[in-house]
């Protein structure tokens, strides 16, 4: 049996890239690795399917330990500690703190997150050109509804093997409620942590919740590396850095939304809660993704203007970071170019060298989709999924922001109805034979806004 994302040979190949991002000198390690027959990943590469020879695996472990021992370059404009991050925030964010429509707004955020995730789920891991070919084959280009396998040519299906396993439950002809997905499990875990521990929770509480609720096979990339570290007795935040080359990927960003929903209008509080969660598995730009998502959602459930929501998200991110640069770049491109395909071309030209699960291309794409869609729910979620990269995660974030901005009652019926007001999950405490109702989750979330105030 082979468990991906934690094999030493996988970790080392990605660590060479991650270490350079942080200013570590790793040329000698790379030469040793390549000369022994090791490989480095392509931007769309994932974990290898083969098992490395014992001597290659042993070398990978030794090199990982050596690279871990090299101090990272100065954080400079990309700090990890909350005090330094917070020092750049404005004295006030100037947002309202919620009104009588907050229950509907939070309900809309839950539903929007599910819809966006469901839309992107069938084509996760499929590159942009494959998504386009699938849509053209089924007569649905440009994207304007849930994916379908009906009419899909056999040669296209062979070239882009997308309709298998859990993905099939996300096709238009098969949808029967919201199927389980890690992009929805993490908001449930955040809800659990806040309900059981309260707003004073710390990173150790999040770690305990993972170990209590999540089987190891349900975590991926940085989360799987952090989970493995927990089992080895490594304490946070060391879990984010030991043998964890995915520490600036998208994982923490998909965990931030609920911290915004329970902090309506309180962008700083939302970002702080998300930081406590994110540091379990991520550093630098990986952490900023969680802060950004939390802030966007805290603003979305109280604001009426999308630009103010995007402004709020950017304000919690260190202004000199690559993450902030990606967000500013994406907004500028989407504002200057109305052809969505050209917008995605620009994002790809700038960030296409990074892995498809890295936080920077995904943050840029979802920001561009929000700016391009100008508040239109369907236009925005379709744009971000059609753009590729981490389709279900970005679709979920865009859907949550616009669901919160508009509220549940304003969401298109034909998109929400297939959810049937139920979310499937295997998480203890949430798992039910017919799924947990979204309206119940929304009500529980709103109750927490009083606790976090």
N, C-alpha and C positions, 0 to 999 in steps of 0.2 A: 504494500500500500504506500502511496505517495501523497503527502499533505503539502499542497502548494502554499506559497507565500512565506514559508518558514524554512524551506530547505536552504542549507548554507550556500549552495551554488547560486540559487536565485537571489538571496540576500546580498551576496558579494557583488554580483553583476550590477545590481541597482545601487548598492552602496558607493561604488566608484563614482556614479553620477551625483548622488546626494552629497557626498563628501566634498566634491568640487564646488557645489553650490554654496557650501559653508566655508570655503577658503582653505580646505585641508589639502596638503600636498600628498597626492596619492599616485603619482606617475610610476614610482617603483613598484607599488602594489599591483597596479594595472599591468605592467610589463611581466611581472611574475605570474599573474593570472592568465594572461593571453599566451605566454610562452608554454604554459602547462596544458593548453587546450581549452581554457575557459572562454566564454563568450560574454559580450556586453549586449544589453537589450536595445532593440529598436524602439522608437517612440510608441508604437502600438503593441509592443511585445508585452506579454504577461509572464506568468510563471512557466518554466519549461515543463514539458510533459514527460521528459525522460529522467532517469535516475543517474546521477553522476557517479563516476568510478570512485571507489573509496579514497584513493590518493588525492583526487581532485576535491572531494568533499572535505578532506582533512586540511588541505591547503586553504580552502575557502574559510573554514573556521579560524585558522591561524591569522589570515589576513584581516578578517572581520575584527578580531581582537586587537590587532595592531592599529587598524584605522580608528577604532573606538578610543584608543589611548591617545590619539593625536588631538590636541586641543583645537576646537573650531576657531575660525577666524573671528575677529572682533565683531560683535553683533551690529555695532554702528547704528544704522537706520532701521534695523530689523531686530528689536529686542524681544525677549520672551517674557520678562517679568512684568506683572500687571502695573506696578507703580510707575515704571518708565513709560509703558504704553499709555496709561491714564494721564500722564503729565502733558501729553499733546492734545488732550480733549478740550473742547471749549468749556467755559464755566457753566453754561446751560445749553441744552439742545433745543429749547424753545418749542417743544411739542405739547399738545394737549395730553391728558392722562386717561382718556376714554370717556365714553358717554353711554346713553341708554342702548345704543346699538352694538355695544361690545360683545354680548353673547352671539349675535348674528355674525359679527366680524370674525370672531375666533372660530365659530363653526365653519365659516367660509374658508378660513385658513387651513383647517384640517381637511376639508373636502378638496380644496384646490391642490394641496400637497399630494393627496391620493390620486387625483385625476392626472396631474403632471407626471407623477411616477408611473402610473399605469400606461400612459401614452408612450413613454420612453422605454419601458421595460422590454418589449420584444426585440429592440434593436441595440440593447446594451452590448458593448464590445464590437459592434459593427461600425466600420469607418464610414465617413460621410458619403463616399462614392457608392458604397454598398446600400446605404439607406436610400439614396436617390434611385438606384437601379431597382430595388424592391418596390418602391412607390410607383415608379413608372410602369413596372410590369403589372401592377394591380390597378393601374389607372387612377392613382391617388396623389400624383405629383402636381403641384406642391401639396404638402401634408395639410389636411383639413379635417381629419377624424382619426379615430383609433385604427391601428394597423389591422390588416386582414391577410389571410393566406389564400383567400378566394381569388382565383385568376392568376396566381403567381406561377410563372413559367418554371419548369423543372430545372432548366439550366441555371436560372438565377438562384433558385433554392439550393442547388448544389454549391454554387460559388459563394453564397452567403448563408451558411447553415444557421438560421435564426429561429426557426419555429420548432423548439424542442423544450422539454421539461416545463419548468414554471413559466417560461415565456409564453407558451401556448395559451395559458389561462388569461393572458392580457390581450389576446386578439379579439376584435369586435364580435366575432361569431361565438366566442367562448366565455366572455366576461360574465361572471356570476358573483358579484360582490368584489371587494378589493382583496386580491390575493396577498399572501404574506410577502414582505420585502424588507430588507434591512433599512431602507429609507423611511419606513413607517415604524419599524421596531425601535429605532433610536428615540423618536419622540415619546414612545410609550415608556422607555426606560427612564428618560428625563422626568416624565410625569410621576413614575414610581418613586424616584429619588426625592422629588419635592414633596410628595404626599407622605412619605415615610420618614424623611429626615428633616424636611423643612428648608427654607431659603438659606440657612446657614451651612448647608452641606459643603463638603470639601472633596478634593480629587479622590481621596481614599474611599469615600462613600460611593462615588461613581464606579470605582474599581470593584468594590464589593457587589454592587448591583450587576455588573457584567458577569462576575463569577457565579452569582446566584441565579441569574435569569437567562444568560446566553450560553448555549453549548459552543465549544470552540469552532465547530464547523460553520457557525453562522456569523463569524467575523472574518474580515478580509483585510488585506494589505496592512496598513499601519495598525489597525485594531487587532489583527491576528498576531502581529509581532508584539504588541503591548500585552496582549492576553498571555502569550507564551512567556513573556518576561514575568508577569504576575505569578504564574505557576512555578517559576524558578525562584520566587522570593524577592524579585527586584521591586523596590518601592518606587511609586511615582515621585517626581517626574522622570526618574531614570528609565522607566518603562518606555518613554518616548524616544530614547536615544540609543539604548543598547540593541545592537543588531536590528535596527529599525530604519531601513533606507527609505521607507514610505512616509517619513515624518513631515514632509511638506506636500503631501498629496491631499485629496479631497475629503478624506474620511471625517475629520472634525467639522467641516462645513455642513455635512448632512446631519449633524447632531445638534445644530444650533437653534433651529426654528422655535421649538417650544419655549426656550428661555426668553424669546421675544414675546410670545403670546401671553406669558404670565407677567410680563413687565410692560403693559401698554403705555406707550409714550415715554417710558423710562429707559432710554437707549443705553445709558451708562450701566444701569443695573443689569439689563439683558446681556450686555457684553461681558460684564464681570462673571455672571453665572456661566456663560458659555466658555469663558477662559478657564474656569475651574474644571470643566469637563474636558476641554480640548487638550490640556497639558498632560493628560494621561497618555496620549498617543502621538502628539504632534509638537512641532516647534515652529517658530518664526511664521512664515507665510501659511503654514498649515493651521496654526492657531488663528491667524487673522481671518481665515475663511469662516471659522466659527463665530468670531466677533461680528463679522460683516453680516452673516445670515441672521444672527440674533437681533442685530440693530435694525436691519431691513424689516424684520417681522414685528418688532416692537413699534416701529413707526407705521407700518402698514395697517395695523388694526385700529389706529386712531386718526390717521391722515386722510386727506381727500385728493392730494396731488402726488403723482408718482415721482416727480422730480424731488420733492421734499423727502420722500422715502429714500431715494437713492442718495441724496445728500447726507441723510442721517447715517446710512450704512458706511459711507466713506469716512465720516468724522471719527469713528472709533478705531480706524486702521492707522498705524504709524504712517505719517505722510510721506516719508522718504523711502518706504518699502517698495519692493517689486509688486506686491499685491495692490497697493494704492495706485501705482503706475498702471497696472493692468486695468483697473476699474476706470481710471480717468481716460485711458486710451480707448477702451470699449465705448464709453459714452460719447467721446468725441467722434469716433468713426460712425457710430449709429446715428448721430445727429447730422453728420455731413453727407451720408450716403443712404438713400432710401431703398436701393436694391439689396435685399437681405443676403443674397449669395455673395455679393461683393463685400459686404460687411464680414461675413464668415471667412472669405478669402484673406482679408486684412488680418483677422485674428490668427488664422492659420500661418500666415507669413511670419508673424511675430512670435508665436508660441508653438508652432507645429513640431519643433525639435524636442519638446517635452513629452513625457509619457501621457497617454490619454486619460490617466487618472490623476495627474498632477493638478494641484489646485489652481495654478495660474491660468491655463487655457480655459478651464471650466468656469472660473470666476469671471474672466473676460467675456466668455460667450453668454453666460446667463445675464450679465449686466447689459451687454449689447442687445439681447433679446427683449429685456424689459424696456430699454430706451427705444428700441425699434417699434415695439408693440404699442407704446404710448398709452398703456392702461388697458388695452384690449386683451381680455383673458385668452381667447382662442388663438388669436394671432401670435401672442407671445409664447405660449407653451408649444405651439406647432413650430415656431421659428427655432426655439432652442433645441428641440429634439431633432429637427431636420438638420441642424448644424453639426451634430455628431458629438464626439468626446463622450463624457459620462452621461448618456442620454436620460436615464431614469432619475439620477440624482439632480441634474440640472433642471429637468422638467418638474421635479418635486419642489425645488426651491422657488422657481418662477411661479408655479401654481399656488404655492402657499402665500407668497407676497401679494399676488393679485386677488386671491381668494379673500385674504384679510382686508385688502383695500376696498373691495366691493361688497363683501358679505355673502352669506350662503344664499339668501333669497334672490340675489342678482346673478348667480352663476347659471350658465346655460343648462337647461333641463336635460338635453340629449347627452351631455357630457357627464352629468352627475348621476342621472337615473341608474346607469349600469352598476354603480357602486352599491345600490340597494341598502344604503345606510349601514353597512357592516364591513368590518375590517378583520381579515383572518390573521391570526398570529399564534405561534406556539409558546409565547412567553408566559411563564407561570404568573397567575393573578390576572391575566388578560384573556387567556385562551378560553373560548367557548365553542360549543358545537356549531353554532351558526354565525360566529364572529361577534366582535364587540361593536356596538352601535357608535357611529360618529357623533351623533347628537349627545350621547352620554359622555364621550371623551371631551367634547367641547364644554359641556357643563362642568365637568371636573376641572378642566383647565381654567375656566373663569373663576371658580371658587378659589383657585390658588392665587389669583391676582390680588385678592384681599390679604393673603398671607405675605406676599412678596412686597407689598406696598411699603 
